[in-house]
Amino acid sequence: MKNPEVQTRREFCLNACQAASLFAISGALSALLQGCSSDDPLSSNAQNLSKIQATAVNGTVTLNIDANSPLATVGSAAQVQYGGNTLLVARTAQDTFAAVTAVCTHQGCTITGYGNQVYTCPCHGSQFDTNGQVKRGPAGSALRKYQAQFANNQLTITVS
């Protein structure tokens, strides 16, 4: 009669191969998850952008920037929605703003995330700086940039 506590050579080899396979899979999974970690400087910890409703008149969008505006502080950004279109607007200095289209150049998704001065597309992770330049693909081209002028707490963006 066979002792149930004694493994055959075949059982031992089978168990050892299974353990090695599990070890390899767990290592690969760990490396994959680590690749998504926030130690990467372009992993922007993006938050959803605040939305501002606006209207375009004669090819310009005008916004009042006061203390309650999502664009009140340097480093902030917001989506500006007007007439079925969306812009990404960032306050890059006290009197300077950058405005770019919110349509990702990869597959046309609307960009909704922002963190660490980087816009992030929710569809495939493309990232852009506040001037619309690609920081990380798969997008291969920059976002369209619009002229923005700021004076007397009024931001004017030329969209035509």
N, C-alpha and C positions, 0 to 999 in steps of 0.2 A: 504494500500500500504506500502511496506517495505522500510525503510530508507536505502539507499545504503551505508551510512557511519557507520552503526551499524553492527557489526559482530555477527554472531550466536556463541554459545558456541562451536559448532563443527568446525566452520571456525577458531576460535581463537586457539583451540587445534591443528588443522592441521598446522596453521602458526607457532605456538610455537615449534612443533616437527620439522618442516623443518628448522627453525632457529637454534635449538639445534644441528641438524644433520650437518648443514653447519659449525657451530662452532667447532664441534668435528673433522670434516674432515680437517678444516684449521689448527687445533692444531696438528693433526697427520702429515700433510704435512710439517708444520713448524719444527717439531721434526726431520723428515726425512731429510730435507734440512740442518738443523743444524748439523746432523751427518756427513755431507759431508763437513763441514767447515774446514778452515785451522787452527783452534785452536788445532787440533789434531797433536801431534808431528810427527806422521808417515805420515800425509798428506804432502807429500814431495814437493808440488808445482813443480812437475817434468816438466822439459823442454826436448824437443827432443835432443838426444845425437848427437854430431858432428860425422861424419863418416870419417875414415881414411882407404884408400885402401893399402893393403900390400900383400906380397907373402910369402908363406912358403917354405923354402928350408931345406931339411933334417930334417924335424920335428920342425923347429924353425921359428918364425916370428920375424923379426928385424925391428925396427922403429927408425928413427932419431928424437930425441926430441929437437927442437930448440925453439926460442922465438915465432915463428909463429904457433907452434903445438897446437892443442886443449888440449894437455896434458902438456902445459908449466908451469902451476901453480898448487901448492898443492891444493887439493880439486876438481880439474877438473876431467872429465871422458869423454870417447869417445867410439864409436863402432869401432872396428878394423875388417875390412872385408878382408878375404883371401880365395881363392879357394872355394868359395861357403859356407864358414863358417863365423861365426861372434863371436867375443869376446867382452866382456865389460872390459875396462881397466880404472882404476882410479889411479890418483897420490895421494897417501896417506901421503907421506912425501917428503922432498926435493929429496931424493935418493931412494924412495921406491914406487913401483907400485904394484897393485893387478890386476890380470887378471882372469876372470871367463867366462864361456860360456854365451852366450846371449839367450840361449834357456830356457824358463821358464819351471820349473819342473812340473807345474800344467797341461798344455795341449799343450806344445810345441810351444807357440807363441814366437816371437822374442821380447825381451825386448828393448824398445826404450826410456824410460824416465829416468831422473836422476835429483835429487835435494836434498839438505840437506844430502849428503852422502848416499842416498838411491836410488836404481834402482827400477823402477816401470814398471810392465808388463801392456801393454795397453789393453789386452784382459779381464782380470778379476780382475786387481788391486793388484796382489801379489807383495810384496815388499821384497827386499833383501838388506843387507848391502854390502859394497864394497868387503868383503871376500866371498860373496855369501850366507851367512846365512839368512834364512827366518826371516823377521821382521813382516810380516803380510801375512796370507794366502789369497786365498785357497791353495797355494802351500804348500806341506807338507815336501819337502826335499830341501836341499841346492843346489845351482848351482855348477857345477864342477869347481874346481879351478886349475889354471895352474901356473907353476913356472915362475916368472918374475925376470930378473936381469937387473940392470941399471949401466952402466959405460961409461964415455967419451961421454955423450949425446946419447948413443945407448941403447935402450930398447930391450932386447931379451926375447921372450916368448917361452917356450918349449911346443909344442902342441901335441907331439907324446907320 
